[in-house]
Amino acid sequence: MTDRWILRAVLARAGFRRLLLTRVAGQFGDGVFEASLASAVLFNPQRQADPASIAAGFAVLLLPYSFVGPFAGVLLDRWSRQRVLVVSNVVRCGLVAGVAAETWTGLAGLPFYASALVVISVNRFFLAALSAALPHVVDEPQLVTANSTSTTCGSLATTLGAAAALSLLPLAPSGNHGYALVALASALGYGGSALAARGFDQALLGPDLAERATRETLAEVARGLVAGGRHVLARRPALYALGVIGGHRFWYGISFVATLLLYRNHFVSDGFFRAGAAGLGQVVVCTALGALLAAAVTPPLARRVGKPAWITGMVATAAVVQGVLGAPYSMLALLPAAVVLGFAAQGAKICVDTTVQESVDDAFRGRVFSLYDTLFNMTFVAAAVFSAFTLPPSGKSYVVLSVVVVGYAVTAALYASATRRMASPVPTPVPTP
């Protein structure tokens, strides 16, 4: 069965196409909202943007959901995922209107971050529901290709949304009013996503009727979360996959914070290469190009070499690229590095997503993917906190760069060793005569 035939078979499924449209519309709205938020906060000359303030912002936005999010995963295994997709988008439309009003009036500090926190929390719930629903619209042999197509299209939609927001900002009124209007435009994407999700039958995306009929107390939800954790611990492929993606996310987070600081405080525009928000937009586009390339080559190569070998190769590639193209600390080298790092991140994530989906039972899939998302948040915040204590305001540090390179390499080596031991057959003891 050729990869082209598999892709055609996946796209021929009406359920997959509708789920893909739901993802693309929602993540386009994410790109618009996040770009307007970043422009208003990180690249406003009147606001402080040193490593400590960036770390504080990520902590406010992500850590609270990291503690609450797993409980949402248990609910994903009880509620109709179709209703989750519809309601979460409708809720986001209202929340975005509130954040836009706060931006319009110049509100700052904890109340503003708390409002953004709620929007992002609902977004994480939405993405976890999409991942848990995907196996209901494609067959298991098609999961790699389906993951590759859906996650990459979602990433590209986010990039296009961010590019659209950055394009609208010069046309909008200057100051907070312009940022507010662009943030409000993200509701168009969320509304379109809700309309697409309404086309599903409520039972199609799971979970089954018996699970949806279950009424749980808070204690039962907590016990369900513990059961989901034990379910992952008992399935080593999923456990090791989550471990390697968590390590990758930590090192990637340090690079992300350094890139923000470099484009804000260190780089100077030079011809095509731009500093500030425009330059960061170039990095985002290059990262998306790498992700698109990964989506094209990961399914056939991962089937040929195996998912563990592909994940190991992607993390090792990130180590090499960080060392070779990160050391010059120039925009000329950073953009191609963003392409390769985007390729490595997307290539690894496609296989990790597929490994988790194949290794866990559907009854636990929602809570496991919520735990997966929480791991993403907590490791990224940990990376931002680490950066706050180690990176200078310029973002340029050869010591931190060396730590990132070695960290990627060690993560790849540990995952390769663990998966080799898992694959090695246990020798049969020879009976004593």
Rosetta blueprint (number, residue, H / E / L):
1 M L
2 T L
3 D H
4 R H
5 W H
6 I H
7 L H
8 R H
9 A H
10 V H
11 L H
12 A L
13 R L
14 A H
15 G H
16 F H
17 R H
18 R H
19 L H
20 L H
21 L H
22 T H
23 R H
24 V H
25 A H
26 G H
27 Q H
28 F H
29 G H
30 D H
31 G H
32 V H
33 F H
34 E H
35 A H
36 S H
37 L H
38 A H
39 S H
40 A H
41 V H
42 L L
43 F L
44 N L
45 P L
46 Q L
47 R L
48 Q L
49 A L
50 D L
51 P H
52 A H
53 S H
54 I H
55 A H
56 A H
57 G H
58 F H
59 A H
60 V H
61 L H
62 L H
63 L H
64 P H
65 Y H
66 S H
67 F H
68 V H
69 G H
70 P H
71 F H
72 A H
73 G H
74 V H
75 L H
76 L H
77 D L
78 R L
79 W L
80 S L
81 R H
82 Q H
83 R H
84 V H
85 L H
86 V H
87 V H
88 S H
89 N H
90 V H
91 V H
92 R H
93 C H
94 G H
95 L H
96 V H
97 A H
98 G H
99 V H
100 A H
101 A H
102 E H
103 T H
104 W H
105 T H
106 G L
107 L L
108 A L
109 G L
110 L H
111 P H
112 F H
113 Y H
114 A H
115 S H
116 A H
117 L H
118 V H
119 V H
120 I H
121 S H
122 V H
123 N H
124 R H
125 F H
126 F H
127 L H
128 A H
129 A H
130 L H
131 S H
132 A H
133 A H
134 L H
135 P H
136 H H
137 V L
138 V L
139 D L
140 E H
141 P H
142 Q H
143 L H
144 V H
145 T H
146 A H
147 N H
148 S H
149 T H
150 S H
151 T H
152 T H
153 C H
154 G H
155 S H
156 L H
157 A H
158 T H
159 T H
160 L H
161 G H
162 A H
163 A H
164 A H
165 A H
166 L H
167 S H
168 L H
169 L H
170 P H
171 L H
172 A L
173 P L
174 S L
175 G L
176 N H
177 H H
178 G H
179 Y H
180 A H
181 L H
182 V H
183 A H
184 L H
185 A H
186 S H
187 A H
188 L H
189 G H
190 Y H
191 G H
192 G H
193 S H
194 A H
195 L H
196 A H
197 A H
198 R L
199 G L
200 F L
201 D L
202 Q L
203 A L
204 L L
205 L L
206 G L
207 P L
208 D L
209 L H
210 A H
211 E H
212 R H
213 A L
214 T L
215 R L
216 E L
217 T L
218 L H
219 A H
220 E H
221 V H
222 A H
223 R H
224 G H
225 L H
226 V H
227 A H
228 G H
229 G H
230 R H
231 H H
232 V H
233 L H
234 A L
235 R L
236 R H
237 P H
238 A H
239 L H
240 Y H
241 A H
242 L H
243 G H
244 V H
245 I H
246 G H
247 G H
248 H H
249 R H
250 F H
251 W H
252 Y H
253 G H
254 I H
255 S H
256 F H
257 V H
258 A H
259 T H
260 L H
261 L H
262 L H
263 Y H
264 R H
265 N H
266 H H
267 F L
268 V L
269 S L
270 D E
271 G L
272 F L
273 F E
274 R L
275 A L
276 G H
277 A H
278 A H
279 G H
280 L H
281 G H
282 Q H
283 V H
284 V H
285 V H
286 C H
287 T H
288 A H
289 L H
290 G H
291 A H
292 L H
293 L H
294 A H
295 A H
296 A H
297 V H
298 T H
299 P H
300 P H
301 L H
302 A H
303 R H
304 R H
305 V H
306 G L
307 K H
308 P H
309 A H
310 W H
311 I H
312 T H
313 G H
314 M H
315 V H
316 A H
317 T H
318 A H
319 A H
320 V H
321 V H
322 Q H
323 G H
324 V H
325 L H
326 G H
327 A L
328 P L
329 Y L
330 S L
331 M H
332 L H
333 A H
334 L H
335 L H
336 P H
337 A H
338 A H
339 V H
340 V H
341 L H
342 G H
343 F H
344 A H
345 A H
346 Q H
347 G H
348 A H
349 K H
350 I H
351 C H
352 V H
353 D H
354 T H
355 T H
356 V H
357 Q H
358 E H
359 S H
360 V L
361 D L
362 D H
363 A H
364 F H
365 R H
366 G H
367 R H
368 V H
369 F H
370 S H
371 L H
372 Y H
373 D H
374 T H
375 L H
376 F H
377 N H
378 M H
379 T H
380 F H
381 V H
382 A H
383 A H
384 A H
385 V H
386 F H
387 S H
388 A H
389 F H
390 T H
391 L L
392 P L
393 P L
394 S L
395 G L
396 K L
397 S L
398 Y H
399 V H
400 V H
401 L H
402 S H
403 V H
404 V H
405 V H
406 V H
407 G H
408 Y H
409 A H
410 V H
411 T H
412 A H
413 A H
414 L H
415 Y H
416 A H
417 S H
418 A H
419 T H
420 R H
421 R H
422 M H
423 A H
424 S L
425 P L
426 V L
427 P L
428 T L
429 P L
430 V L
431 P L
432 T L
433 P L
